[in-house]
Amino acid sequence: SAQPLRRVQWSLPLRPGDDLAAAKARLCERLLADARVLRQPGPRAFVQEWADDRRVLAVQAWAAVADYQAVQDELLEALGPTLEGLRRPADSGQPAGTVLS
C-alpha cells in the first residue's frame, strides 16, 4: 500500500443479552493498550449485524503498514478474551454467561 496507515477490522459475535455499550468500550480500551494501535484515528466499534439470536460488532483500528499483519493476527486473540471477561465478572460470584447491566 502506498499509504502509511492501514485499517484493521475484526467481526466479533455478541449474545443478544450482552451489554453492547460495555463491550464496545472495553474492546476499544483493549486496542488502545497496544502501542501498535494508533490513537488518531482512534479505534471504534459499531454494530455490523443485528439478529434475534446474535449481534455482530465490527471493531476497527488503524496501524502503521509495517505493523498491520501482526496487529490483525495477534489482537484477535486478545479481543476474544476481552469479551469473555465481560461475561464472567471476576468478583461478582455470578456464573459465566451472566448478563451484565
C-alpha positions as CSV (number, residue, x, y, z in Angstrom):
1,S,0.0,0.0,0.0
2,A,1.2,3.5,-0.8
3,Q,-0.5,4.8,2.3
4,P,1.5,4.8,5.6
5,L,-1.5,3.5,7.6
6,R,-3.9,0.6,7.2
7,R,-7.2,-0.1,8.9
8,V,-7.6,-3.4,10.7
9,Q,-11.0,-4.8,11.3
10,W,-12.5,-7.7,13.2
11,S,-16.0,-9.1,13.4
12,L,-17.0,-10.3,16.8
13,P,-20.2,-12.0,17.8
14,L,-22.2,-11.0,20.8
15,R,-25.2,-12.6,22.5
16,P,-28.4,-10.6,22.4
17,G,-28.2,-10.1,26.2
18,D,-24.6,-8.8,26.3
19,D,-24.1,-5.2,27.3
20,L,-23.4,-3.6,24.0
21,A,-22.0,-0.3,25.4
22,A,-19.7,-2.0,27.8
23,A,-18.4,-4.4,25.0
24,K,-17.7,-1.5,22.7
25,A,-15.9,0.5,25.4
26,R,-13.8,-2.5,26.6
27,L,-12.8,-3.6,23.1
28,C,-11.6,-0.1,22.2
29,E,-9.8,0.2,25.6
30,R,-8.0,-3.1,24.9
31,L,-6.9,-2.0,21.5
32,L,-5.5,1.3,22.9
33,A,-3.5,-0.8,25.3
34,D,-1.4,-2.0,22.4
35,A,1.3,0.5,21.3
36,R,0.9,-0.5,17.7
37,V,-2.7,0.7,17.5
38,L,-2.8,4.4,16.5
39,R,-4.5,6.9,18.8
40,Q,-5.5,9.1,15.9
41,P,-7.7,8.0,14.2
42,G,-8.7,6.0,17.3
43,P,-10.3,2.6,17.4
44,R,-14.1,2.3,17.1
45,A,-16.7,-0.4,17.5
46,F,-20.1,-0.5,16.0
47,V,-22.9,-3.0,15.3
48,Q,-22.4,-4.6,12.0
49,E,-25.3,-7.1,12.2
50,W,-28.4,-7.3,14.4
51,A,-30.4,-10.6,14.5
52,D,-32.7,-12.2,17.0
53,D,-30.1,-14.7,18.2
54,R,-26.9,-12.6,18.0
55,R,-25.2,-9.2,17.3
56,V,-22.0,-8.8,15.4
57,L,-19.7,-6.0,16.3
58,A,-17.2,-4.6,13.8
59,V,-14.1,-3.4,15.6
60,Q,-11.7,-1.2,13.7
61,A,-8.3,0.3,14.4
62,W,-5.5,1.9,12.4
63,A,-1.9,0.7,12.4
64,A,1.3,1.5,10.5
65,V,1.7,-0.6,7.4
66,A,4.7,-2.3,9.0
67,D,2.5,-3.4,12.0
68,Y,-0.7,-4.2,10.1
69,Q,-0.4,-8.0,9.8
70,A,0.8,-8.5,13.3
71,V,-2.0,-6.3,14.7
72,Q,-4.6,-8.2,12.6
73,D,-3.4,-11.6,13.7
74,E,-2.4,-11.0,17.3
75,L,-5.1,-8.7,18.6
76,L,-8.0,-11.0,17.6
77,E,-6.6,-13.4,20.2
78,A,-6.8,-10.5,22.8
79,L,-10.2,-9.2,21.8
80,G,-12.0,-12.6,22.3
81,P,-11.0,-12.9,26.0
82,T,-11.9,-9.3,26.5
83,L,-15.5,-10.1,25.5
84,E,-15.5,-13.3,27.6
85,G,-14.3,-11.3,30.6
86,L,-17.4,-9.1,30.3
87,R,-19.5,-12.3,30.7
88,R,-17.5,-13.5,33.8
89,P,-17.2,-10.7,36.3
90,A,-14.2,-11.6,38.5
91,D,-15.7,-10.8,41.9
92,S,-19.4,-10.9,41.3
93,G,-19.9,-14.6,42.2
94,Q,-22.1,-14.9,39.1
95,P,-21.6,-17.8,36.7
96,A,-20.2,-17.4,33.2
97,G,-22.9,-16.2,30.8
98,T,-24.5,-13.8,33.3
99,V,-25.6,-10.7,31.5
100,L,-24.0,-7.5,32.8
101,S,-26.0,-4.4,33.2
